């Protein structure tokens, strides 16, 4: 019989045995399983602050805050204690059928206080994907109740990420995801993203930002405003490669939205809860969404929880309407809510958002921005504590590599992991989004490892003849 690991760090099994068990039984998200089994998965055993330990004893600087979510860092006993206390008091009860509980009441009130404007009402979900599924149904329900059932189409953007459920993946603009399983669902359409480095051609960033915003206007005209329910977008694209839009983009989108009766959904799953140096990314751009999607940093990833923050204007229509036939068993899960509330308490008490805005964000911008001088780097951008580099064989031309997209990025990622820095690649962009509590000293370490990684990647790409432009 195969030994099954117990709850100690490595279960008494060595790395190879754990890897074999994982390969035998565990199907991973977004993974080529044959390749992973051959290579052997990395087993993470512990986290503290911005640091992870793996089963081989490596100490790794987590430049991605898990999956963009561990905002207050690992190892916060307050969050473990909040979960323990809530599990003893009331481990589960639902929020259906005219019932609620204190953790859901408290968290909804705190989120309403922190969210800008009249975003004062929260519909809880278990994840960002579920919350975006809620949003699809919610905006269509809203317009039907407003006597405009024809307004069903949702406009999104190519290379956006809005989740992996049927609804979330449809809203997202990832071609590879649409290619598997017949997505998008009907009445979801896409316009191009404001990714100047790769797609800006001869235009200045400002001209390009306006041009990409005006695609929204053109799409509304094409579909007919009477058929458009909502526009959904991430204030700064995350999973698409940390694409910071040109300064001209959001003001122009705002102008267009103001001229049409269309709801705006800001997907703040990554940009919410301090990532950009504001509580919400929308605030930094002066955006006033009707709905915000939240997840990740809401609980710093310590518990799975997401939600939709809804404006009073929409909530009032829901109040008048009949029942909204929608909800999840774990909508407002008490343990997840208790942990999220404690997480937000820590963030407020420790002034984590100010730390990003005043200290860590500006420090990273300076150090990360300097990486643009590296011969392999075409641009280095950041917003608060999310940042990216475009790898290129020819800086002046902003050229892509001659080889397959993502090959240089993957090589660089592998070297980075080898240097004990978790820096991911999206195609040939390198991305980071460290815990928000990262200190300037830790940012120095991150940069040191990133520079070593870029130097090694540059040498390797040159040695293998891969530094050629397409
Ligand atoms: N919206 C945005 C903007 C996201 O970034 C989701 C929705 C979906 O959330 P859930 O909780 O359902 O995963 C996300 C999630 C990556 C990566 O490769 C990014 C996400 C998820 C998984 C991988 O960067 N973002």
Boltz pocket constraint, residues with backbone or C-beta under 6 A from the ligand:
constraints:
  - pocket:
      binder: B
      contacts: [[A, 67], [A, 126], [A, 127], [A, 128], [A, 129], [A, 130], [A, 132], [A, 161], [A, 162], [A, 163], [A, 164], [A, 168], [A, 234], [A, 238], [A, 239], [A, 267], [A, 268], [A, 269], [A, 270], [A, 293], [A, 295], [A, 296], [A, 306]]
      max_distance: 6.0
